Amino acid sequence: MSRRLLMMIAFVVFAAAACTSEGLPNSYADQEGRAESQFVEACETALADSDVDDPADYCQCAFYTVASQLSFDEFLALDERLRDDPGNLSLEERTLLEGIETPCAFGADDVQTAVATG
């Protein structure tokens, strides 16, 4: 299984893991950055048996890439589409997910700060 497909699976795992008594975060920074920590943890778990050299580095980069390119609302919508039908991604979404590379082109300062509207 390719790391890109595993990355998509990690998105799905994020949504399932994020449902706790505090509810879903409403931004990337909400609840002390829970979205980031759960995303990275789920990604690392998904890549544990893959051929990715440094899953921690790759997963942190994946989070920064997604969070710099998608608003939190867009991220939640992407996650929902992946849960419903992983093959139902727009060309832009697929390109974003498949384009994650290390060394990373994005960092913490690139993460969008808008709060979810829904």
C-alpha positions as CSV (number, residue, x, y, z in Angstrom):
1,M,0.0,0.0,0.0
2,S,1.5,3.4,-0.9
3,R,2.2,6.0,1.7
4,R,-0.2,8.4,-0.1
5,L,-3.0,6.0,0.4
6,L,-2.0,5.4,4.0
7,M,-2.0,9.2,4.4
8,M,-5.6,9.3,3.3
9,I,-6.5,6.6,5.7
10,A,-4.9,8.7,8.5
11,F,-7.3,11.5,7.7
12,V,-10.2,9.1,8.4
13,V,-8.6,7.9,11.6
14,F,-8.2,11.5,12.7
15,A,-12.0,12.1,12.6
16,A,-12.8,9.0,14.5
17,A,-10.2,9.8,17.2
18,A,-11.3,13.4,17.6
19,C,-14.7,12.5,18.9
20,T,-14.2,12.8,22.6
21,S,-16.1,14.4,25.5
22,E,-14.8,17.8,24.4
23,G,-16.2,17.5,20.9
24,L,-14.5,18.2,17.7
25,P,-11.9,21.0,17.7
26,N,-13.2,24.1,15.8
27,S,-9.8,25.1,14.5
28,Y,-6.3,23.7,14.0
29,A,-5.2,25.4,17.3
30,D,-8.3,24.6,19.4
31,Q,-8.1,22.5,22.5
32,E,-4.3,23.0,22.7
33,G,-3.7,21.9,19.1
34,R,-5.6,18.6,19.5
35,A,-6.3,18.4,15.7
36,E,-2.5,18.5,15.0
37,S,-1.5,16.0,17.7
38,Q,-4.2,13.5,16.7
39,F,-3.5,13.9,13.0
40,V,0.2,13.3,13.5
41,E,-0.4,10.4,15.8
42,A,-2.9,8.7,13.5
43,C,-0.6,9.3,10.5
44,E,2.4,7.8,12.3
45,T,0.3,4.8,13.3
46,A,-0.9,4.4,9.7
47,L,2.7,4.6,8.4
48,A,4.3,2.3,11.1
49,D,4.8,-0.6,8.7
50,S,5.4,1.4,5.5
51,D,8.6,2.2,3.7
52,V,8.6,5.8,4.8
53,D,12.0,6.6,6.3
54,D,10.9,9.0,9.1
55,P,7.1,8.7,9.7
56,A,7.2,11.4,12.4
57,D,8.9,13.9,10.1
58,Y,6.6,13.0,7.2
59,C,3.4,13.2,9.3
60,Q,4.3,16.6,10.7
61,C,5.0,17.8,7.2
62,A,1.7,16.3,6.1
63,F,-0.1,18.2,8.8
64,Y,1.6,21.5,8.0
65,T,0.9,21.0,4.3
66,V,-2.8,20.3,4.8
67,A,-3.2,23.0,7.4
68,S,-1.5,25.6,5.3
69,Q,-3.6,24.8,2.2
70,L,-7.0,24.0,3.6
71,S,-9.1,26.0,6.0
72,F,-10.3,23.9,9.0
73,D,-13.8,23.7,7.4
74,E,-12.2,22.4,4.2
75,F,-10.2,19.9,6.2
76,L,-13.3,18.6,8.0
77,A,-15.1,18.3,4.6
78,L,-12.2,16.4,3.2
79,D,-12.2,14.1,6.1
80,E,-15.9,13.5,5.7
81,R,-15.5,12.7,2.0
82,L,-12.7,10.3,2.7
83,R,-14.8,8.5,5.3
84,D,-17.7,8.3,2.8
85,D,-15.8,7.4,-0.3
86,P,-11.9,7.7,-0.4
87,G,-12.1,7.8,-4.2
88,N,-14.3,10.9,-4.2
89,L,-11.6,13.5,-4.1
90,S,-11.2,16.6,-6.3
91,L,-8.1,16.8,-8.4
92,E,-6.8,19.6,-6.1
93,E,-7.3,17.5,-3.0
94,R,-5.6,14.4,-4.5
95,T,-2.7,16.6,-5.8
96,L,-2.3,18.1,-2.3
97,L,-2.2,14.7,-0.6
98,E,0.0,13.1,-3.2
99,G,2.4,16.1,-3.2
100,I,3.6,15.8,0.5
101,E,7.3,15.5,0.5
102,T,10.1,16.0,3.0
103,P,12.0,18.2,3.6
104,C,8.8,20.1,4.2
105,A,7.9,23.3,2.3
106,F,5.6,24.4,5.2
107,G,5.9,25.0,8.9
108,A,3.9,26.0,11.9
109,D,3.8,29.6,10.8
110,D,1.9,28.6,7.7
111,V,-1.0,26.9,9.5
112,Q,-4.4,28.7,8.8
113,T,-5.9,30.3,11.9
114,A,-9.6,30.6,10.9
115,V,-12.2,29.0,13.2
116,A,-14.6,26.5,11.7
117,T,-18.0,27.9,10.8
118,G,-20.0,24.8,11.0
